Amino acid sequence: MSGTKELSLKEQIIEAARNVLLSEGYRSFSLRKIARKIDMSATSIYLHFENKDDLVHTLMEQSIERLNNQLQQAASEADSPIAKLEALAYEYVRFALKYQREYQIIYLISSDEMTRYPKEKFRKARKGYEIVSNVLQEGVNAELIAEEKPRMAAYTFWAQLHGVMSVVLSKRLDTRIDQQEFIDEAIEHVIDGYKKRTALHTN
């Protein structure tokens, strides 16, 4: 029973921390504020987390892991490198729209504001890039995609999608433009970039 109670308390801490982080930002984030939200002492939080950065790292890790798992699933269900890239793009967008709080946390913290993200956790965080890089490398090996630097191309892929979703989630998209049409066209442009470079390379 005690294990269940501890897990429940830890989940309460994490949920309260997520709310404070997104509503007030990292600089105003404190264990004392979290404790007040769930009516407990700040010292009790130290039973589960070393400090506030450890708690923030946990929030980031959970969000990243959820995204990466869904990307991996999406890629596994497509049958060609180009189809996998498209599936990855749409899954990224779907995640950002469905889990907006988790998505925001992934990109919320800049490295100069907090303790550096631990190396062992960063390896997990990098998995999303590796999924895209592996798909690109698969296409290169099969001579279906012409990319001299698949890893760099994977980061470009992420940057383009993040830019698209930043416009959507910040509500900066022109109201005269249909959101889904904007997303569809943006993804089409990203995927067409790989197709065009490959066509130029093979002709």
C-alpha positions as CSV (number, residue, x, y, z in Angstrom):
1,M,0.0,0.0,0.0
2,S,2.8,2.4,0.9
3,G,4.3,2.0,-2.7
4,T,0.9,3.0,-4.2
5,K,0.6,6.0,-1.9
6,E,4.1,7.2,-2.7
7,L,3.5,6.9,-6.4
8,S,0.3,8.8,-6.1
9,L,2.0,11.6,-4.2
10,K,4.8,11.8,-6.8
11,E,2.3,12.1,-9.6
12,Q,0.6,14.9,-7.7
13,I,4.0,16.7,-7.4
14,I,4.7,16.2,-11.1
15,E,1.3,17.5,-12.2
16,A,1.5,20.5,-10.0
17,A,5.0,21.2,-11.2
18,R,3.8,21.0,-14.8
19,N,1.1,23.6,-14.1
20,V,3.5,26.0,-12.3
21,L,6.2,25.7,-15.0
22,L,3.9,26.4,-17.9
23,S,1.9,29.2,-16.2
24,E,4.8,31.0,-14.5
25,G,8.0,29.9,-16.3
26,Y,11.2,28.5,-15.0
27,R,12.5,31.6,-13.2
28,S,9.4,31.8,-11.0
29,F,9.3,28.0,-10.6
30,S,9.9,26.9,-7.0
31,L,9.3,23.8,-4.9
32,R,7.5,26.0,-2.3
33,K,4.9,27.0,-4.9
34,I,4.4,23.4,-5.9
35,A,4.0,22.4,-2.2
36,R,1.3,25.0,-1.7
37,K,-0.7,23.8,-4.6
38,I,-0.9,20.3,-3.2
39,D,-1.0,21.3,0.4
40,M,2.2,19.7,1.6
41,S,5.6,20.8,2.9
42,A,8.3,21.7,0.5
43,T,10.7,19.4,2.3
44,S,8.4,16.5,1.5
45,I,9.2,17.0,-2.2
46,Y,12.8,16.3,-1.5
47,L,11.8,12.7,-0.7
48,H,11.1,12.3,-4.5
49,F,13.3,14.9,-6.2
50,E,16.8,16.3,-5.4
51,N,16.0,19.8,-6.3
52,K,13.8,21.8,-8.7
53,D,16.0,21.1,-11.7
54,D,15.7,17.4,-11.0
55,L,11.9,17.8,-11.1
56,V,12.0,19.8,-14.3
57,H,14.2,17.3,-15.9
58,T,11.7,14.6,-15.0
59,L,8.9,16.6,-16.7
60,M,11.0,17.0,-19.8
61,E,12.0,13.3,-19.8
62,Q,8.4,12.2,-19.6
63,S,7.3,14.4,-22.5
64,I,10.2,13.5,-24.7
65,E,9.7,9.7,-24.0
66,R,6.0,9.9,-24.9
67,L,6.8,11.8,-28.2
68,N,9.6,9.4,-29.1
69,N,7.5,6.3,-28.5
70,Q,4.8,7.6,-30.7
71,L,7.2,8.6,-33.4
72,Q,8.8,5.1,-33.3
73,Q,5.3,3.6,-33.7
74,A,4.4,5.8,-36.6
75,A,7.6,5.0,-38.5
76,S,7.2,1.3,-37.9
77,E,3.8,1.4,-39.6
78,A,5.0,2.9,-42.9
79,D,6.6,0.8,-45.7
80,S,9.1,3.2,-47.4
81,P,11.6,5.9,-46.3
82,I,9.5,8.7,-47.8
83,A,6.3,7.3,-46.3
84,K,8.1,7.0,-43.0
85,L,9.2,10.6,-43.1
86,E,5.7,11.7,-43.8
87,A,4.3,9.6,-41.0
88,L,6.9,11.0,-38.6
89,A,6.0,14.6,-39.6
90,Y,2.2,14.0,-39.1
91,E,2.8,12.2,-35.8
92,Y,5.0,15.1,-34.6
93,V,2.2,17.6,-35.4
94,R,-0.5,15.3,-33.9
95,F,1.5,15.1,-30.6
96,A,2.0,18.9,-30.5
97,L,-1.7,19.5,-31.0
98,K,-3.0,16.8,-28.7
99,Y,-0.4,17.1,-25.9
100,Q,0.3,20.8,-26.0
101,R,1.5,21.1,-22.4
102,E,4.0,18.2,-22.8
103,Y,5.2,19.7,-26.2
104,Q,5.7,23.1,-24.6
105,I,7.8,21.6,-21.8
106,I,10.2,19.9,-24.3
107,Y,11.2,23.3,-25.7
108,L,10.5,25.5,-22.7
109,I,13.8,25.5,-20.9
110,S,17.0,27.0,-22.3
111,S,20.3,25.6,-21.1
112,D,21.5,28.9,-19.6
113,E,18.6,29.0,-17.2
114,M,19.0,25.7,-15.5
115,T,21.4,22.9,-14.7
116,R,22.6,21.2,-17.8
117,Y,20.4,18.3,-18.9
118,P,22.1,15.1,-17.7
119,K,24.0,13.2,-20.3
120,E,22.3,9.9,-19.7
121,K,18.9,11.7,-20.2
122,F,20.1,13.6,-23.2
123,R,20.8,10.3,-24.9
124,K,17.1,9.5,-24.5
125,A,16.1,12.9,-25.7
126,R,18.2,12.5,-28.8
127,K,16.3,9.4,-29.8
128,G,13.8,11.4,-31.8
129,Y,16.5,12.8,-34.0
130,E,18.0,9.3,-34.3
131,I,14.6,7.9,-35.5
132,V,14.5,10.5,-38.4
133,S,18.3,10.1,-39.1
134,N,17.9,6.3,-39.3
135,V,14.9,6.7,-41.8
136,L,17.0,9.0,-43.9
137,Q,20.0,6.6,-43.8
138,E,17.6,3.8,-44.8
139,G,16.6,5.8,-47.8
140,V,20.2,6.6,-48.7
141,N,21.2,2.9,-48.5
142,A,18.3,2.0,-50.7
143,E,19.2,4.8,-53.1
144,L,15.8,6.3,-52.6
145,I,17.0,9.5,-50.8
146,A,20.0,11.6,-51.7
147,E,21.3,13.0,-48.4
148,E,25.1,13.3,-47.8
149,K,24.5,14.1,-44.1
150,P,21.5,12.3,-42.8
151,R,22.1,13.4,-39.2
152,M,22.2,17.1,-40.2
153,A,19.1,16.6,-42.4
154,A,17.3,15.1,-39.4
155,Y,17.9,18.2,-37.4
156,T,16.7,20.3,-40.3
157,F,13.5,18.2,-40.4
158,W,12.9,18.8,-36.7
159,A,13.6,22.5,-37.0
160,Q,11.1,22.9,-39.9
161,L,8.3,21.1,-38.0
162,H,9.0,23.0,-34.8
163,G,8.7,26.3,-36.7
164,V,5.4,25.2,-38.2
165,M,4.0,24.2,-34.8
166,S,5.3,27.4,-33.1
167,V,3.2,29.4,-35.5
168,V,0.1,27.2,-34.9
169,L,0.3,26.9,-31.1
170,S,1.2,30.6,-30.6
171,K,-1.9,31.4,-32.6
172,R,0.1,33.5,-35.0
173,L,-1.4,31.9,-38.1
174,D,-3.4,34.3,-40.3
175,T,-7.1,33.7,-39.5
176,R,-7.7,33.7,-43.3
177,I,-5.6,30.5,-43.6
178,D,-7.1,27.2,-42.7
179,Q,-4.9,25.5,-40.0
180,Q,-5.0,22.0,-41.4
181,E,-4.3,23.2,-44.9
182,F,-1.3,25.1,-43.6
183,I,0.0,22.0,-41.8
184,D,-0.6,19.8,-44.9
185,E,1.2,22.2,-47.2
186,A,4.1,22.7,-44.8
187,I,4.7,19.0,-44.5
188,E,4.3,18.6,-48.2
189,H,7.1,21.2,-48.7
190,V,9.3,19.4,-46.2
191,I,8.9,16.0,-47.9
192,D,9.1,17.5,-51.4
193,G,12.5,18.9,-50.5
194,Y,13.9,15.3,-50.1
195,K,12.2,14.2,-53.3
196,K,13.6,17.1,-55.3
197,R,17.1,16.7,-54.1
198,T,16.9,13.0,-54.8
199,A,15.5,13.6,-58.3
200,L,18.3,16.1,-59.1
201,H,20.9,13.6,-57.8
202,T,19.6,10.7,-59.9
203,N,19.1,12.6,-63.2
